[in-house]
Amino acid sequence: MMTDQDTLPTPQPAPGLSVRGIVPPLSLRDYRLIAFDMDSTLINIECIDEIADVVGRKAEVAAITEAAMRGEITDFKDSLRRRLAQLAGVTEQQLARVYHERLRLNPGAAELILACKAAGLKTLLVSGGFTYFAERLRARLALDFVRGNRLEIVAGQLTGHVLPQSWGDICDGAVKRETLLAVCGLIGCQPGQAIAVGDGANDLPMMAAAGLSVAYHAKPKVREQAQVAIDAGGLDRLLELFR
């Protein structure tokens, strides 16, 4: 017979899934929104690196991408402009090749989105990458909201620039945070009812604003600050924390 002094051990997540500052099990229906970064989070590639690869410029572009994701380059807008300049002349056909031949959903992405939708959550894809890919993912996964950078294409070729939009020209960490808060306001929920999933330094502002922050196979700086870290397995491992 248990006494008042007896305590049951707190269930621990399986290896490759760690938590801090929260006590599972949680209830998915306590949340109203889940926001995803795109590149290396919802999908398996960094699109800008793969675009560069098809024209033989991946090494220089990928080096800047990696430094920005680790937080070593603090001006994301400048880093993106430097990488975009390398892409001038890339054709729309080459963009299509990246989407059809290289881009894949990360394991568990579709399953996590379906579970969130079934629980009544809205879905947001907010990316420092490009709407060329994000809008296709919106259609493929029936996502509710998408924001990203719009590539300027003239005569079927990239100019090396992005187009200005109503909120600005480049979706950086600050814009990601503002987007999450704006969508919360639009659907009538508090930021504490949002889940934010990312992997790079550019995701930290929106992760800090959300009620639950999730690092997916993330850079050390991001993993250290997230409440949930998925280091092995797919995105659907997040569901292990919910009853």
N, C-alpha and C positions, 0 to 999 in steps of 0.2 A: 504494500500500500504506500502511495506517495504521501509525503508530509509537506507542510508549507515551505520547508527549506529545500525541498527537491526542485531542481530546474531541468527542463528539457534542453538539449543542445540546439543551438540555432542551425538550421539546415545550411550547408555550404554548397555553392554552385560546383558543378563538375569542373575538372581541370580545363584551362583555357578560357574560363569565364570568371571574372572577378568583379566584386562590388565594393564600394566605399560610401559611407554616409547614408545608406539605405538598408532596410531590412526586408528581404523577400519573405513570403510572396506578396507581390503587388497586384493591383487590379487594373487590367487594361482599360476598363470602362471608366476609370477615374481620369483618363486623359481624353483630349478632344482633337489633338493634332500630332502628327509625326512628320518631322522635317528631315530630309536626307540631303547630304552632299552627294554629288554625282560621281566624279572621277575617283576611282579606287575605293569608293564606298558602295554606292548602288551598283556600279559597273566595275569591270575588272581592269580597266586601262585608264591612263591619263591621256585623254583624247589629243591634247596639243602635242604630246610627245609622239604619238602614232601618226598624226598628220605630218609632223616633221620627218618621221622615218620614211614615209613614202617618197619624199623628195631628197633623202640622203642628208638630213640635217638634225637627226635625232640627238646625237651626242651633246651638242652645244645647248639645245633646247631642254633636254632632260636634266642637265646639270643645274640649270636655273630653276626648273620645276622642283627638283629635290631640295635645293637650298631654301626655296620659299616655303615648302611644306614643313620643313624642320624648324622654320621660324628664324633662319639665319639671314634671310632677306626680309626686312620688316615692311618694305613698301611693295605690297602685292601689285598695285597698279603699275608701277614702274617695271616690275619683273614680267608682268603679262605683256606690256608694250614691247619690251625687248624680245620676248619670244615670238610675238605676233609678227614682228618685222622680218623674222626668218621665214615666215610662211607666205610672203607675197609671191603670187604666181601659182599657188596651189589651185587646182581646178575643182569644180564641183564634183566631177567624176571621181577624183581622188578622195574627197570627203566621203562620198558614198561607199567607196571601197573600205575605208576605215570603219564605217558603221556596219556594213554587212559582213566583212571578213574578220574584223578584230574585236569589235565590241561585243561583250557578253555580260549578262547580268551576273552579279556575284552570287555564290551559293546562298540559298535561303531568302533572296530578295523578294521574289514573287510570293513566297509563303508568308513572310512577315507582313507584306502589304495586304494580302488577302485577310489575314487574321485581324489586322488593325481596322480594315474596312468593316469586317463583320462585327467588330466591337463599337462601331460608330465613329471612328476617328476619320478626320480629313487628312489628305496626304499632300505634302509640299516637297518639291524638288527645287533646291536653290543652289546654284552652282557658279563658281568662278570660271567654269568652262563655257561651252557654247550652246545656244538655243538650237542650232542645227541638230545636235544630238538629243538635247533635253526634250524638245517638242516631240521627237519620234518616240522617246521613252514615255512621255505623257500619254500618247495614243496607245502604245503597247500595253501599259500597265494601268490605264484609266486613272491617272493621277489628277488631283483636283487643282493644284496650283504649280506653276513652273516659273522660275526666274533665272536668267543667265545672261551671258554676253552675246550680242548679235554680230556675227561676222559680216564685214562689208564685202560684198561680192559684186564685181563689175565685169560685164562681158564674160561671165562664167568663171572668173578667177578671183581669188582672195587678193585684197589690196594690202594686207598686213595691218589693217585697222579694224576697230569695232565701231558700230553705229551708236550714236546717242539714243537713249530711251527716256521715258518720262521721269525715271528715278535717277538717271545719271548714265555714264557710259560703261563703267566697269564694276562688276559685282564682286566686291572685296568682302573682308570680314565684317566691316561695319554695315554694309548693305545687307549681308546675310542676316545679321541680327535685326535690322530694321524690318526686313521682309517677314521674319518669323513673328515679330510683334504686330506688324500690320495685318497679317493673316489671322492672328489671334483676335484682333479687334474686329475683323470682318466676320468671323464665325461666332463671335460672342463668347470667347473663353479667356481665361487668365493665362499668362505665360507659364505659370506653374502647372498648367494642364497640357503642356506641350512636351514632346520628346524630340531631341535633336541628335542626329547620328552623323558623325564625321570622322575624318582621319588625319587632317592636316591643321597647321596653325591657323589657317584662314577660317576654320570652322569654330574656333574657340569662342568668339563673341556670341554666336547664336547658341552654342552649347551652354554658355554661362547664363544666358537669359531664360533657358528652358527649365522646366521642372525636373526633367530627367535627361542627363547627358550621357551619350553612348559613344565610346571610341571603338571603331572597327578596324582591327589590324593596323593600328594607328602609330604615328610617330611618337617617340617617348614623351615629348612635351605635352601632347594631347592625352595620351594614356594616363599620365600622372594627374591630370586635372579632371578627368571624367569620373562620373559615379559608377559607370559600368564599362568594363573593357572586355571586348571579345577578341581574344588572341588566337583562338583555334576554332575551326568550324565556320559555319555560315551566319548570315545576318539573323536567321530565324532562331539562333541560340538565345536571342533576347527574350523570346517567349518562355524560356525556362524560368524566368524570374516572376512570371505572372501566373496567378491561379486561374 
